[in-house]
Amino acid sequence: MTKLLAAILLTTTAAPALAQTAPTPPKAATKPHEIKAPFGATRNDEYYWLRDDTRKNPEMLAYLKAENAYTDAVLAPEKPLAETLYKEIVGHIKQDDSSVPYLKHGYYYYTRFATGADYAIVARRKGSLTAPEEVILDQPAMAKGHTFFQIAGRDVSPNNQLLAYTVDTVGRRQYVLQVKDLATGKTLPDTIPNVEGGIYWADDNKTILYVEKDPVTLLSKRVKAHVLGTPASADKLLYEEKDDTFYMGLGRTSSDKYLCIYLHSTASDEQRCAPSADPASFTVLATRKREFLYNADHIGDHWVIRTNWDAPNYRLMQAGDEHLGHGRAAWEDLVPTSASVFIEDFKPFNGFLAIEERSDGNKKLRLLAPGGKSSPVTADEPAYSMALGTNEEPSSDWLRYTYESLVTPTTTYEVNYKTGERRVLKVQPVPGYDARNYVTERVWATARDGTRVPVSLVHAKDFKKDGKAALFQYAYGSYGASTDPAFTPMLPSLLDRGMVYAIAHIRGGQEMGRAWFDQGKVLNKKNSFTDFIDVTRALVDQGYAAKGRVAAMGGSAGGLLMGGVANMAPADYGVIIAQVPFVDVVTTMLDTSIPLTTGEFDEWGNPAEKQYYDYMLSYSPYDNVAAQAYPAMYVSTGLWDSQVQYYEPTKWVARLRAKKTDTNPLVFRVNMEAGHGGKSGRFERYRQQSEWAAFALDTLKVK
């Protein structure tokens, strides 16, 4: 133990003789550090020293450990409540659960959990569900000895004999590609580190395509082909992306005929495809252009393309095989664009087309049959989400999809496009839960600029809208990522205690179409913050909650939202939970050596340009911490976070401690062996949830 850690621990752990003394929060040292923008603007970052890319600095590690010790001390009185919540949450989980099997290349694939297991077994059966089980990944056994374990991608070879998969045992999302012989169960010596999660086999059953990452920026850089039995150093380079604003991934078309490279930035897409029988030369479907987005899939003898070309809310187009490589001029309209309906995704089958779309804040499905007949998939609740399921057999007449809401657990359906027949394949079991005891609503809040913001909320059936309840409000609001209403096993624990749970579908997502995203990014980013605040105030005004008796929560870019809200409207919230928050916006976006920075310029702006620098600086949570009262706050990070580096929330907490004028608790939970998604394992996530939920309930005096 270092002297610094020992000294800090003495201030955070009460000795027996001082049992009634409140723990003292750690105080980080300040060390002047100037950060200069290219055009000359300078800022002092007194906590910059907390950044250590090696994660080995003893002084930095001592501070993080001291923060954890302080958090343990502050939360100690809430441990019984946290344990109660954990038992309630786990009590709503069917521990020996299994997924709905799906058919692919003659095998039924599924996952199943054993009672008490943190990780699932991945298995298959040949030809029928009564055939003998073949375990292809025994994740519980594979995870032993690792404090973190995640398999990101897996792909079975076309001849069904080999399995390629990617695994991370650190939490940094730098995956290792490995190959297993499914006949013998042996892992082959082929091992390739530092790859993206998705990998795909070529038709020869010996070539694997993968994406290599930059070891520093973690950007996806090169597509390579590995031939089994050869050294990784001999892997063939198929494509290299020179523009660091683009992310890159791989995929196989629904027809199985093509392997594709998907290149995406906030403002531009490009797709390159090659025959899966010989993926040596990739053809560009349409050349990248700024503000031109598209993605394509192949079925039968043609391509189906989703694009925003002259269609802000997207349209679907098509092109015959003979037009591959001829660009968008060869595309023909299939489904026109709509001002009120946003096309989010699609799945082509041999006989029909399934379309995933958004309108009125809900995600819906419709089926398009030959001849143009369009059939919507119906729903009965006011706020819900439908999504395309796993559909690996394009010759099928059945579409598999999922349905869920804040009261309805995930339900897997199949619907027949010819007859309209619908059948339930599985309703997610939730022991001890009765959906009839709860009510979900869709309400609308008017933002300060007159925009109507949709809100999905849920409460107990006997809830009284008298303005006395506590509210738990969540949002994300960035990258065009929509937050759909979904049941979680934690919800009953909140609702049964009289709380209201709400999702604010703020600008920055795409719940209301592409314009909704555009109005919540770059020079419009503050709309996300003010939308969230205005939703809170509207729900209070409508009697759903008492003023100030509100818990706000967001993570990652939603943690940026929490930081902005904390600075702008601290009195509206009793507690704020910021998980892995992106809070040091300007410093991060000025430093292109920080992982993922360059790919974010079209989301936040490039602060190397004064216009964006000034705007970003005006809302950056770290730069706007003030000498004012803040609500109780729970902040978390992972030391190995690859998306938001641990030092952002660390510096933010240190500056909050130095400047805030209140005596409300500020706790900082650092997962020393985890990354952006927290600790791995099915039950571990609920341990973490129960901790911050207990903090929120206790702070808001919810019994």
C-alpha positions in Angstrom: 0.0 0.0 0.0 1.4 3.4 -1.0 1.7 6.1 1.6 -0.7 8.3 -0.3 -3.4 5.5 -0.4 -2.9 4.8 3.3 -3.3 8.5 4.1 -6.4 8.8 2.1 -7.9 5.6 3.5 -7.4 6.9 7.0 -9.7 9.8 6.1 -12.4 7.6 4.5 -12.7 4.8 7.0 -13.9 5.7 10.4 -12.0 4.2 13.4 -14.0 2.5 16.1 -13.6 5.5 18.5 -14.9 7.8 15.8 -17.8 5.7 14.6 -20.2 8.6 14.4 -17.8 10.7 12.2 -18.9 11.0 8.6 -16.4 9.8 6.1 -14.3 12.5 4.5 -14.1 12.5 0.7 -10.8 12.1 -1.0 -9.1 15.3 -2.3 -7.2 15.1 -5.5 -4.0 17.1 -5.9 -4.1 20.0 -8.3 -1.3 20.4 -10.9 -1.4 23.2 -13.4 -1.6 22.0 -17.0 -2.3 24.2 -20.0 -4.4 22.9 -22.9 -4.1 25.0 -26.0 -6.5 25.0 -29.0 -4.9 25.4 -32.5 -6.3 28.9 -32.9 -4.7 30.0 -29.6 -7.4 29.6 -26.9 -6.0 28.2 -23.6 -7.5 26.5 -20.6 -6.0 25.2 -17.4 -6.8 21.6 -16.4 -5.6 21.1 -12.9 -6.6 17.5 -12.8 -5.1 16.5 -16.2 -2.4 14.5 -14.3 -5.1 11.9 -13.5 -4.8 10.7 -17.1 -2.4 7.8 -17.4 -2.8 5.7 -20.6 -0.7 2.9 -19.1 -3.0 2.8 -16.1 0.0 2.1 -13.9 0.6 5.5 -12.2 0.7 4.7 -8.4 -0.6 8.2 -7.4 -3.5 8.0 -9.9 -4.4 4.4 -8.8 -4.2 5.3 -5.2 -6.8 8.1 -5.8 -9.2 5.8 -7.6 -8.9 3.2 -4.8 -9.5 6.0 -2.2 -12.6 7.0 -4.1 -13.9 3.4 -4.0 -13.1 3.2 -0.3 -15.0 6.4 0.3 -18.0 5.2 -1.8 -18.0 1.9 0.3 -18.1 4.0 3.5 -20.9 6.4 2.3 -23.0 3.6 0.9 -22.5 1.2 3.9 -25.8 2.2 5.5 -27.6 1.4 2.2 -26.2 -2.0 1.8 -29.2 -3.8 3.3 -31.5 -2.0 0.9 -29.1 -2.8 -2.0 -29.2 -6.4 -1.0 -33.0 -6.4 -0.8 -33.2 -4.8 -4.3 -30.7 -7.4 -5.7 -32.8 -10.3 -4.3 -35.9 -8.7 -5.8 -34.3 -8.2 -9.2 -32.8 -11.7 -9.4 -36.1 -13.1 -8.2 -37.7 -11.8 -11.4 -35.2 -13.7 -13.5 -35.8 -17.3 -14.7 -32.3 -18.6 -13.9 -32.4 -21.6 -16.2 -33.6 -19.6 -19.2 -33.0 -20.3 -22.8 -33.4 -18.4 -26.1 -35.8 -19.2 -28.9 -33.9 -21.5 -31.3 -33.3 -20.4 -34.9 -32.6 -22.4 -38.0 -29.4 -21.8 -40.0 -27.8 -24.2 -42.6 -29.6 -27.2 -41.1 -28.9 -26.5 -37.5 -31.0 -25.0 -34.7 -28.9 -22.6 -32.6 -29.7 -21.3 -29.1 -28.3 -20.3 -25.8 -29.2 -21.6 -22.4 -28.3 -20.7 -18.8 -27.8 -23.0 -15.9 -29.2 -21.9 -12.6 -26.8 -19.5 -10.9 -24.6 -19.2 -14.0 -23.3 -15.8 -15.1 -22.7 -16.9 -18.7 -24.7 -18.8 -21.2 -23.9 -22.1 -23.0 -24.1 -21.7 -26.8 -25.5 -24.9 -28.4 -27.1 -26.3 -31.5 -29.0 -29.4 -32.7 -28.9 -30.9 -36.1 -32.1 -31.0 -38.1 -34.6 -31.0 -35.3 -35.0 -29.7 -31.7 -35.1 -33.4 -30.5 -31.6 -34.2 -31.9 -28.7 -34.5 -29.5 -27.3 -31.2 -28.2 -23.9 -30.0 -29.4 -22.3 -27.4 -27.1 -20.3 -25.1 -29.3 -19.2 -22.6 -26.6 -19.2 -23.4 -22.9 -18.9 -19.9 -21.7 -19.1 -20.6 -18.0 -16.0 -22.8 -18.3 -14.3 -20.3 -20.6 -14.9 -17.5 -18.2 -13.2 -19.2 -15.2 -10.2 -17.4 -14.0 -11.1 -14.1 -15.7 -12.5 -11.1 -13.9 -14.0 -9.9 -17.2 -15.2 -12.1 -20.0 -17.2 -11.4 -23.2 -17.6 -13.1 -26.5 -18.6 -10.4 -29.0 -19.0 -12.3 -32.3 -19.2 -15.8 -33.6 -19.6 -17.4 -37.0 -19.9 -21.0 -38.0 -18.2 -22.0 -41.3 -20.5 -22.8 -44.3 -19.8 -26.5 -43.9 -20.9 -26.3 -40.2 -17.6 -27.8 -39.0 -15.7 -24.8 -37.6 -16.5 -21.9 -35.3 -14.7 -18.6 -35.3 -15.3 -16.3 -32.4 -13.9 -13.1 -30.7 -13.3 -12.8 -27.0 -12.3 -10.0 -24.6 -11.0 -10.7 -21.1 -10.1 -7.1 -20.2 -13.1 -4.9 -21.1 -11.2 -2.8 -23.6 -13.1 -4.2 -26.6 -9.8 -5.3 -28.2 -11.0 -8.8 -29.1 -8.9 -11.9 -29.8 -10.0 -14.1 -32.7 -9.9 -17.8 -32.1 -11.2 -20.9 -34.0 -12.7 -24.1 -32.7 -13.1 -27.4 -34.4 -16.7 -28.4 -33.6 -16.1 -32.1 -34.4 -13.2 -32.5 -31.9 -14.0 -29.6 -29.6 -10.4 -28.5 -29.8 -9.3 -24.8 -30.1 -7.0 -24.4 -33.1 -3.7 -22.6 -32.8 -4.9 -19.7 -35.0 -5.0 -16.6 -32.8 -5.3 -13.0 -33.9 -5.3 -10.2 -31.3 -6.7 -6.6 -31.4 -9.7 -7.2 -33.8 -13.3 -5.9 -34.0 -16.0 -8.2 -32.7 -17.5 -9.3 -36.0 -15.8 -11.9 -38.1 -17.1 -13.9 -41.2 -16.1 -17.0 -43.1 -15.6 -17.2 -46.8 -17.3 -20.1 -48.7 -14.0 -22.1 -48.8 -14.3 -22.9 -45.1 -10.7 -21.9 -44.4 -10.6 -18.1 -44.9 -11.8 -15.7 -42.2 -12.4 -12.0 -42.7 -11.8 -9.7 -39.8 -11.2 -6.0 -39.0 -7.9 -5.0 -37.4 -8.0 -2.1 -34.9 -5.4 0.6 -34.3 -3.8 -0.3 -31.0 -3.8 3.3 -29.7 -7.0 5.0 -31.1 -8.9 1.7 -31.2 -10.3 2.7 -34.6 -11.2 0.0 -37.1 -8.5 0.4 -39.8 -7.9 -2.7 -42.0 -9.9 -5.6 -43.3 -7.8 -8.7 -43.5 -8.2 -12.4 -44.6 -6.7 -15.1 -42.4 -6.2 -18.6 -43.9 -6.3 -21.4 -41.3 -3.0 -22.9 -40.5 -1.0 -19.8 -41.6 0.7 -17.2 -39.4 -1.3 -14.0 -38.8 1.7 -12.1 -40.3 0.8 -13.6 -43.6 -2.8 -12.4 -43.6 -3.8 -10.7 -46.8 -4.8 -7.0 -46.6 -8.2 -6.6 -48.4 -9.0 -3.0 -47.5 -7.5 -0.2 -45.5 -9.5 2.9 -44.4 -7.4 6.1 -44.5 -10.2 8.5 -43.2 -10.2 8.3 -39.4 -13.8 9.7 -39.2 -15.1 6.4 -40.5 -15.9 3.3 -38.5 -15.8 -0.1 -40.2 -17.6 -3.4 -39.9 -18.2 -6.6 -41.8 -21.3 -8.6 -42.8 -22.8 -11.3 -45.0 -25.9 -10.6 -47.2 -29.2 -12.3 -46.6 -28.6 -14.3 -49.9 -25.3 -15.6 -48.5 -23.7 -14.6 -51.9 -21.7 -11.6 -50.7 -19.4 -10.5 -47.9 -19.5 -6.7 -47.4 -17.4 -4.0 -45.7 -19.6 -1.4 -44.1 -18.0 2.1 -43.7 -19.9 4.6 -41.6 -19.5 8.1 -40.3 -22.1 10.4 -38.9 -22.5 12.1 -42.3 -21.5 9.5 -44.8 -21.6 5.8 -45.7 -19.9 3.5 -48.1 -20.4 -0.2 -48.7 -18.0 -2.5 -50.5 -19.0 -6.1 -51.4 -17.3 -9.2 -52.8 -18.6 -12.7 -53.7 -18.4 -14.8 -50.6 -17.0 -17.6 -52.8 -13.9 -15.4 -53.6 -13.7 -12.3 -51.4 -10.5 -10.9 -52.9 -11.8 -7.8 -54.7 -14.5 -5.6 -53.3 -16.9 -3.5 -55.4 -18.1 -0.1 -54.2 -21.9 0.0 -54.3 -22.0 3.8 -54.3 -19.2 6.2 -53.7 -19.2 8.1 -50.4 -20.5 11.7 -50.4 -21.1 14.0 -47.5 -24.7 13.8 -46.2 -25.3 10.7 -48.2 -26.1 7.6 -46.1 -27.0 4.1 -47.2 -26.8 0.4 -46.5 -27.7 -2.5 -48.8 -28.6 -6.1 -48.6 -28.8 -8.7 -51.4 -31.6 -11.2 -52.0 -32.2 -13.4 -55.0 -31.0 -11.4 -58.1 -31.1 -7.9 -56.7 -30.1 -5.4 -54.0 -32.4 -3.6 -51.6 -31.0 -0.3 -50.4 -32.0 2.0 -47.5 -30.8 5.5 -48.2 -31.4 9.2 -47.2 -30.6 10.3 -50.8 -33.3 13.0 -51.3 -35.1 11.4 -48.4 -34.3 12.8 -44.9 -36.4 10.0 -43.3 -35.0 7.5 -45.7 -36.5 5.5 -48.5 -36.0 2.0 -49.9 -34.6 1.5 -53.4 -33.5 -1.5 -55.4 -31.1 -2.5 -58.2 -30.5 -5.6 -60.2 -27.3 -7.7 -60.0 -26.3 -6.2 -63.3 -26.1 -2.8 -61.7 -23.6 -3.7 -59.0 -20.9 -1.0 -59.0 -22.8 1.4 -61.2 -23.6 3.8 -58.3 -26.8 5.2 -57.1 -27.9 6.4 -60.5 -28.9 2.8 -61.2 -31.1 2.5 -58.2 -34.9 2.5 -58.5 -37.6 3.5 -55.9 -39.2 0.7 -53.9 -40.6 2.4 -50.9 -40.9 6.2 -51.0 -39.8 8.6 -48.3 -42.3 10.0 -45.8 -42.3 13.2 -43.7 -43.9 11.3 -40.8 -42.4 7.8 -41.0 -38.7 7.1 -40.4 -37.4 3.9 -42.0 -34.9 2.5 -39.6 -34.1 -1.0 -40.9 -35.3 -3.8 -43.3 -35.0 -7.5 -43.9 -35.4 -9.0 -47.4 -36.9 -12.4 -47.9 -37.4 -14.3 -51.2 -41.1 -13.6 -51.1 -41.5 -10.4 -49.2 -39.8 -7.5 -47.4 -40.0 -6.6 -43.7 -39.6 -3.0 -42.8 -38.7 -1.5 -39.3 -39.9 2.0 -39.0 -40.7 4.8 -36.6 -43.7 7.1 -36.2 -45.3 8.9 -33.3 -42.3 7.9 -31.2 -42.9 4.1 -31.5 -40.9 1.6 -33.4 -43.1 -0.5 -35.6 -43.0 -3.2 -38.3 -44.8 -3.6 -41.6 -44.6 -6.3 -44.3 -44.4 -5.5 -48.0 -45.6 -8.3 -50.3 -45.1 -8.7 -54.1 -47.4 -6.3 -55.9 -47.0 -3.6 -53.3 -49.4 -4.8 -50.6 -48.4 -3.3 -47.3 -49.5 -4.8 -44.0 -48.7 -3.2 -40.6 -48.0 -5.4 -37.6 -50.5 -4.3 -34.9 -49.9 -3.4 -31.3 -52.3 -2.6 -28.4 -50.2 -0.4 -26.1 -49.6 3.3 -26.3 -45.8 3.1 -25.9 -44.0 0.0 -27.2 -41.2 -1.3 -29.4 -41.1 -3.9 -32.2 -37.9 -5.1 -33.7 -36.7 -7.5 -36.4 -35.7 -10.8 -34.8 -33.2 -13.4 -36.0 -34.3 -14.4 -39.5 -31.6 -16.7 -41.1 -33.8 -18.5 -43.7 -34.7 -16.1 -46.5 -37.0 -18.7 -48.1 -39.4 -18.6 -45.1 -42.9 -17.2 -45.3 -42.6 -16.2 -41.6 -41.0 -13.1 -40.1 -39.7 -13.5 -36.6 -39.8 -10.3 -34.5 -39.9 -9.1 -30.9 -42.3 -6.9 -29.0 -41.9 -5.2 -25.6 -43.0 -2.3 -23.6 -42.3 -0.9 -20.1 -44.9 -3.4 -18.7 -44.7 -6.2 -21.3 -41.6 -8.5 -21.1 -39.9 -9.3 -24.4 -42.2 -11.5 -26.5 -41.0 -13.3 -29.6 -43.5 -13.7 -32.4 -43.7 -15.1 -35.9 -46.1 -13.6 -38.5 -46.9 -15.2 -41.9 -46.8 -12.6 -44.7 -49.3 -14.6 -46.8 -52.0 -15.3 -44.3 -51.3 -12.8 -41.5 -51.3 -15.6 -39.0 -49.3 -14.7 -35.9 -48.0 -17.1 -33.3 -46.1 -16.6 -30.0 -42.8 -18.3 -29.8 -41.8 -17.2 -26.3 -42.9 -14.7 -23.6 -39.9 -13.9 -21.5 -40.6 -15.5 -18.1 -40.6 -13.1 -15.1 -41.3 -15.0 -11.9 -43.4 -13.1 -9.4 -44.5 -10.4 -11.9 -48.0 -9.6 -13.0 -48.2 -7.1 -15.8 -51.8 -6.3 -15.0 -50.6 -4.4 -11.9 -49.0 -1.7 -13.9 -49.9 0.9 -16.5 -47.8 2.3 -19.3 -48.5 5.7 -20.9 -47.3 7.9 -23.7 -47.3 11.5 -22.7 -45.9 14.6 -24.4 -43.9 17.5 -22.9 -43.6 20.9 -24.5 -40.0 22.1 -24.6 -39.1 25.7 -24.2 -38.9 26.2 -27.9 -42.3 24.8 -28.5 -41.2 21.3 -29.6 -43.3 18.4 -28.4 -41.1 15.7 -26.8 -42.5 12.2 -26.4 -42.2 10.5 -23.0 -42.8 6.8 -22.3 -43.7 6.2 -18.6 -44.9 3.4 -16.3 -46.4 3.3 -12.8 -48.4 1.0 -10.6 -52.1 0.6 -11.5 -53.2 2.2 -8.2 -50.8 5.2 -8.7 -52.4 8.6 -7.8 -51.3 11.5 -9.8 -51.2 13.9 -6.8 -47.7 15.5 -7.2 -46.2 13.6 -4.3 -44.4 10.6 -6.0 -40.8 10.2 -6.7 -39.8 10.0 -10.4 -36.9 8.0 -12.0 -36.2 9.7 -15.4 -33.8 8.2 -18.0 -32.5 9.4 -21.4 -29.7 9.1 -23.8 -30.1 11.5 -26.7 -27.0 11.2 -28.9 -25.7 9.6 -32.1 -29.3 9.1 -33.5 -29.7 6.2 -31.1 -33.3 5.9 -30.0 -34.2 4.7 -26.6 -37.2 2.3 -26.8 -39.4 1.4 -23.9 -38.5 -2.0 -22.6 -39.2 -4.1 -19.5 -36.4 -4.8 -17.1 -36.5 -6.9 -14.0 -35.6 -3.8 -11.9 -38.7 -1.9 -12.8 -41.1 -3.7 -10.4 -38.8 -2.8 -7.5 -39.2 0.9 -8.3 -42.9 0.8 -9.2 -44.0 -1.3 -6.2 -42.4 1.4 -4.0 -44.6 4.1 -5.6 -42.1 5.5 -8.1 -42.9 6.6 -11.6 -40.4 5.5 -14.3 -40.0 7.7 -17.4 -37.9 7.6 -20.6 -37.6 11.1 -22.1 -37.2 10.7 -25.9 -35.1 13.8 -26.2 -33.6 15.3 -29.4 -30.4 13.6 -30.4 -32.0 10.3 -30.9 -34.2 9.4 -33.9 -37.5 8.6 -32.2 -39.2 11.3 -34.3 -37.1 10.9 -37.4 -33.8 12.1 -38.8 -34.6 15.8 -38.0 -34.9 14.8 -34.3 -31.2 13.7 -34.5 -30.1 16.8 -36.4 -31.7 19.0 -33.8 -29.7 17.4 -31.0 -26.1 17.3 -32.3 -23.2 19.6 -33.1 -24.4 23.3 -32.7 -27.9 22.1 -31.5 -26.6 19.8 -28.8 -28.0 21.9 -25.9 -31.5 21.0 -27.1 -30.9 17.5 -25.6 -30.2 19.0 -22.2 -33.1 21.5 -22.2 -35.5 18.8 -23.5 -34.6 16.6 -20.5 -35.1 19.4 -18.0 -38.4 20.5 -19.7 -39.7 16.9 -19.5 -38.9 16.8 -15.8 -40.7 20.0 -15.2 -43.7 19.0 -17.3 -44.1 15.7 -15.5 -43.9 17.6 -12.2 -46.5 20.1 -13.4 -48.8 17.2 -14.5 -48.7 15.6 -11.1 -46.5 12.6 -11.8 -43.9 13.7 -9.3 -43.0 16.1 -6.6 -40.6 18.9 -7.5 -37.0 18.0 -6.6 -38.0 14.4 -5.9 -36.6 13.2 -9.2 -33.7 10.8 -10.0 -32.1 11.4 -13.3 -29.9 8.8 -15.0 -27.9 8.5 -18.2 -24.7 6.7 -19.3 -21.9 7.4 -21.8 -23.2 10.2 -24.0 -26.2 10.1 -21.7 -23.7 10.8 -18.9 -22.8 14.0 -20.8 -26.5 14.7 -20.6 -26.4 14.2 -16.8 -23.4 16.5 -16.5 -25.1 19.2 -18.5 -28.3 18.9 -16.5 -26.4 19.0 -13.2 -24.9 22.3 -14.2 -28.0 23.8 -15.7 -30.8 22.8 -13.4 -29.4 21.2 -10.2 -32.4 22.2 -8.1 -34.8 20.1 -10.3 -33.2 16.8 -9.2 -32.8 15.1 -5.9 -30.2 12.6 -7.3 -28.3 12.2 -10.5 -26.7 8.9 -11.7 -24.0 9.4 -14.3 -22.6 6.1 -15.6 -19.3 6.1 -17.6 -20.0 9.8 -18.5 -18.5 11.7 -21.4 -17.9 15.0 -19.6 -14.6 16.5 -20.7 -15.9 17.3 -24.2 -13.4 19.9 -25.4 -10.2 18.3 -24.2 -11.1 14.9 -25.6 -12.2 16.2 -28.9 -9.0 18.3 -29.3 -6.9 15.1 -28.8 -7.0 12.8 -31.8 -4.8 10.3 -29.9 -7.7 9.5 -27.6 -9.7 6.5 -28.8 -12.5 7.2 -31.2 -12.1 11.0 -31.2 -11.8 11.5 -34.9 -15.0 9.6 -35.7 -17.0 12.0 -33.5 -16.4 15.3 -35.2 -19.8 15.2 -37.0 -21.6 14.4 -33.7 -20.1 17.1 -31.5 -18.0 19.4 -33.8 -14.3 19.8 -34.1 -13.0 22.2 -31.4 -9.9 23.0 -33.5 -12.4 25.4 -35.2 -13.4 28.3 -33.0 -17.1 28.2 -33.7 -17.3 24.6 -32.4 -14.8 25.2 -29.6 -16.9 28.1 -28.2 -20.2 26.2 -28.4 -18.8 22.9 -26.9 -17.1 24.9 -24.2 -20.4 26.5 -23.3 -21.9 23.1 -22.3 -19.0 20.8 -21.5 -19.8 19.5 -18.0 -16.2 19.5 -16.8 -15.6 23.1 -17.9 -18.8 24.4 -16.4 -18.6 23.0 -12.9 -19.5 25.9 -10.7 -19.5 27.0 -7.1 -23.1 26.1 -6.6 -25.2 23.4 -4.9 -25.5 20.1 -6.7 -27.9 17.2 -6.0 -26.7 13.9 -4.6 -24.6 12.2 -7.3 -23.5 8.7 -8.1 -20.8 8.5 -10.8 -19.3 5.4 -12.2 -16.4 4.4 -14.6 -14.4 1.5 -15.7 -10.6 1.7 -15.6 -10.4 -0.1 -18.9 -13.1 1.8 -20.6 -12.4 2.1 -24.4 -15.3 4.4 -25.3 -15.1 7.0 -22.5 -11.7 7.0 -20.8 -11.7 6.6 -17.1 -10.0 9.9 -16.5 -12.9 12.0 -17.8 -15.3 11.1 -14.9 -12.4 11.0 -12.5 -11.4 14.6 -13.2 -15.0 15.7 -13.2 -15.6 14.2 -9.7 -12.4 15.8 -8.5 -13.5 19.2 -9.7 -17.0 18.8 -8.4 -15.6 18.0 -5.0 -13.4 21.1 -5.0 -16.2 23.5 -6.2 -19.6 22.4 -5.1 -21.1 24.3 -2.1 -23.6 21.6 -0.8 -23.2 18.7 1.6 -25.0 16.2 -0.6 -23.2 13.0 -1.1 -21.0 12.6 -4.3 -19.9 9.0 -4.7 -17.6 7.6 -7.4 -17.6 3.9 -8.2 -14.6 2.8 -10.2 -14.7 -0.7 -11.7 -11.0 -1.5 -11.7 -11.4 -4.6 -13.8 -14.0 -3.5 -16.3 -14.6 -1.3 -19.3 -17.5 0.7 -20.8 -20.2 -1.8 -20.1 -19.2 -2.4 -16.5 -18.4 -5.8 -15.0 -19.3 -8.8 -17.1 -21.7 -11.6 -16.1 -25.5 -11.9 -16.0 -25.8 -11.3 -12.2 -23.0 -8.8 -11.7 -24.9 -6.1 -13.6 -27.7 -6.4 -11.2 -25.3 -6.0 -8.3 -24.2 -2.8 -9.8 -27.9 -1.7 -10.5 -28.9 -2.5 -6.9 -26.2 -0.2 -5.6 -27.1 2.9 -7.5 -30.8 2.2 -7.2 -30.5 1.9 -3.4 -28.6 5.2 -3.4 -31.4 6.9 -5.4 -34.2 5.4 -3.3 -32.6 6.3 0.0 -31.8 9.8 -1.2 -35.4 10.4 -2.4 -36.7 8.8 0.8 -38.6 6.1 -1.1 -39.6 3.3 1.2 
